[in-house]
Amino acid sequence: MKAVALKRYLPISDPESFLDVELPDPKPEGKDLLVRVHAVSVNPVDTKVRSPKDKTEASPRVLGWDAAGVVEATGPDVTRFKKGDAVFYAGSILRPGCDSELHLVDERIVGPKPRSLDFAQAAALPLTALTAYEGLFDRCAIDPGGRHAGRTLLVINGAGGVGSIAIQLAKLAGLRVIATASRPESQQWCRELGADHVINHREDIPRQLEDAGSPEVDYIFNTVDTAGYWTVMGDVIKPFGRIVSIVETSQPLDLGRMMGKSASFSWELMFTRSRFQTPDMDEQHRALKQVAEWLDAGRLRTTLTEKLSPISAANLRAAHGKLESGKMVGKLVLEGWR
Ligand SMILES: NC(=O)c1ccc[n+]([C@@H]2O[C@H](COP(=O)([O-])OP(=O)(O)OC[C@H]3O[C@@H](n4cnc5c(N)ncnc54)[C@H](OP(=O)(O)O)[C@@H]3O)[C@@H](O)[C@H]2O)c1
């Protein structure tokens, strides 16, 4: 099969940072689906894993944790899918990534591809949708059915891949959403996705929240350096509020800061379930199925904003370069094979 892989961890400007390679076709075992990959997306996890270091792989390493494709074969224990089914999924960080023509993934973390979207539109979504879904509905315990409608959520970095779907899921749950973005195009994108207010994370956040009529908020969904936003999050969270962060911290956090308000803080990592093979791992199958239904019902839209074709080393280099610029709005997808 064709694949895009790395052997060394190089700056993305280096033509050898990704290579077009031929690899043996993988064989499905147990609960594995063998998927023929039609489109893949790129996330900051790809650039973090690829970041330059003094290490060489003995055999080519394939990255990529967002795919849409068609089931080609199934392992003996598969019950949820059959050959020919169209699927979308993020996969496991412990296994080879999906930047290959054929890819193995455990059916418990796979959803049916939304019928109303093409493969590229679908590939934009799984990793970010799982992160936003688990962060809002599991970690913050927000009811998607509307029991918390009217409460206010602050999304720090509304226009990035995760923020783009978090805004939509929060609106679907009936929340009032304040998103942060600093450029005209990222601010406009947040409004298009349904944000009620857009404020600028490069300016005074508490003052802007006051201007928006919410000096304190019920929930905060943070998608940028956690330590960098820790003080302001403590200042603007309401008593008994809930904060979720999806980004590692650059310094130890002073959890005591949240005690006076009895505020909760949670981490969300969408790879936890697959990494530890938790008994409820198939919640990710259910979450993706639910997201697909909402997409097909027109209650959510794809976050795809840019597409490159084919899936090749040159285009993956361009995609990583774009992500590393820190200016991504929505999601970038690679589609088709050379
Ligand atoms: N825990 C998990 O499971 C999980 C899952 C997915 C992603 N993540 C992590 O979450 C982070 C965000 O991922 P993503 O895919 O949403 O990123 P992304 O798409 O690359 O985000 C791009 C956006 O970041 C904004 N930005 C840049 N600097 C900022 C700052 N100082 N404050 C606020 N916003 C800023 C920019 O907005 P402006 O141009 O408007 O400033 C830009 O539109 C990454 O670190 C990623 O690794 C974690």
Ligand as a Chemical Component Dictionary entry (heavy atoms), coordinates in Angstrom:
data_LIG
# 
_chem_comp.id                   LIG 
_chem_comp.type                 NON-POLYMER 
_chem_comp.pdbx_formal_charge   0 
_chem_comp.three_letter_code    LIG 
# 
loop_
_chem_comp_atom.comp_id 
_chem_comp_atom.atom_id 
_chem_comp_atom.alt_atom_id 
_chem_comp_atom.type_symbol 
_chem_comp_atom.charge 
_chem_comp_atom.model_Cartn_x 
_chem_comp_atom.model_Cartn_y 
_chem_comp_atom.model_Cartn_z 
_chem_comp_atom.pdbx_ordinal 
LIG N1  N1  N 0  -6.610 16.872 24.651 1  
LIG C1  C1  C 0  -7.044 16.494 23.454 2  
LIG O1  O1  O 0  -7.661 15.433 23.297 3  
LIG C2  C2  C 0  -6.792 17.394 22.278 4  
LIG C3  C3  C 0  -7.487 17.173 21.084 5  
LIG C4  C4  C 0  -7.296 18.064 20.041 6  
LIG C5  C5  C 0  -6.406 19.113 20.172 7  
LIG N2  N2  N 1  -5.721 19.260 21.332 8  
LIG C6  C6  C 0  -4.792 20.388 21.496 9  
LIG O2  O2  O 0  -5.575 21.559 21.500 10 
LIG C7  C7  C 0  -4.836 22.640 20.925 11 
LIG C8  C8  C 0  -5.683 23.331 19.887 12 
LIG O3  O3  O 0  -5.930 22.439 18.819 13 
LIG P1  P1  P 0  -6.686 22.961 17.515 14 
LIG O4  O4  O 0  -6.689 21.855 16.533 15 
LIG O5  O5  O -1 -7.966 23.582 17.887 16 
LIG O6  O6  O 0  -5.637 24.107 17.075 17 
LIG P2  P2  P 0  -5.531 25.001 15.783 18 
LIG O7  O7  O 0  -6.627 24.648 14.841 19 
LIG O8  O8  O 0  -4.140 24.918 15.264 20 
LIG O9  O9  O 0  -5.774 26.480 16.383 21 
LIG C9  C9  C 0  -5.529 27.577 15.553 22 
LIG C10 C10 C 0  -6.040 28.830 16.211 23 
LIG O10 O10 O 0  -5.281 29.092 17.391 24 
LIG C11 C11 C 0  -5.554 30.427 17.760 25 
LIG N3  N3  N 0  -4.531 30.907 18.661 26 
LIG C12 C12 C 0  -3.210 31.078 18.415 27 
LIG N4  N4  N 0  -2.593 31.593 19.510 28 
LIG C13 C13 C 0  -3.554 31.746 20.464 29 
LIG C14 C14 C 0  -3.555 32.243 21.789 30 
LIG N5  N5  N 0  -2.439 32.681 22.398 31 
LIG N6  N6  N 0  -4.724 32.267 22.470 32 
LIG C15 C15 C 0  -5.866 31.822 21.906 33 
LIG N7  N7  N 0  -5.923 31.338 20.645 34 
LIG C16 C16 C 0  -4.785 31.312 19.929 35 
LIG C17 C17 C 0  -5.592 31.159 16.439 36 
LIG O11 O11 O 0  -6.640 32.109 16.536 37 
LIG P3  P3  P 0  -6.396 33.674 16.145 38 
LIG O12 O12 O 0  -5.670 33.647 14.847 39 
LIG O13 O13 O 0  -7.745 34.229 16.100 40 
LIG O14 O14 O 0  -5.520 34.256 17.261 41 
LIG C18 C18 C 0  -5.906 30.081 15.388 42 
LIG O15 O15 O 0  -7.098 30.332 14.669 43 
LIG C19 C19 C 0  -3.524 22.024 20.417 44 
LIG O16 O16 O 0  -2.503 22.235 21.387 45 
LIG C20 C20 C 0  -3.834 20.553 20.346 46 
LIG O17 O17 O 0  -2.704 19.715 20.471 47 
LIG C21 C21 C 0  -5.892 18.429 22.395 48 
# 
loop_
_chem_comp_bond.comp_id 
_chem_comp_bond.atom_id_1 
_chem_comp_bond.atom_id_2 
_chem_comp_bond.value_order 
_chem_comp_bond.pdbx_ordinal 
LIG N1  C1  SING 1  
LIG C1  O1  DOUB 2  
LIG C1  C2  SING 3  
LIG C2  C3  SING 4  
LIG C2  C21 DOUB 5  
LIG C3  C4  DOUB 6  
LIG C4  C5  SING 7  
LIG C5  N2  DOUB 8  
LIG N2  C6  SING 9  
LIG N2  C21 SING 10 
LIG C6  O2  SING 11 
LIG C6  C20 SING 12 
LIG O2  C7  SING 13 
LIG C7  C8  SING 14 
LIG C7  C19 SING 15 
LIG C8  O3  SING 16 
LIG O3  P1  SING 17 
LIG P1  O4  DOUB 18 
LIG P1  O5  SING 19 
LIG P1  O6  SING 20 
LIG O6  P2  SING 21 
LIG P2  O7  DOUB 22 
LIG P2  O8  SING 23 
LIG P2  O9  SING 24 
LIG O9  C9  SING 25 
LIG C9  C10 SING 26 
LIG C10 O10 SING 27 
LIG C10 C18 SING 28 
LIG O10 C11 SING 29 
LIG C11 N3  SING 30 
LIG C11 C17 SING 31 
LIG N3  C12 SING 32 
LIG N3  C16 SING 33 
LIG C12 N4  DOUB 34 
LIG N4  C13 SING 35 
LIG C13 C14 SING 36 
LIG C13 C16 DOUB 37 
LIG C14 N5  SING 38 
LIG C14 N6  DOUB 39 
LIG N6  C15 SING 40 
LIG C15 N7  DOUB 41 
LIG N7  C16 SING 42 
LIG C17 O11 SING 43 
LIG C17 C18 SING 44 
LIG O11 P3  SING 45 
LIG P3  O12 DOUB 46 
LIG P3  O13 SING 47 
LIG P3  O14 SING 48 
LIG C18 O15 SING 49 
LIG C19 O16 SING 50 
LIG C19 C20 SING 51 
LIG C20 O17 SING 52 
# 
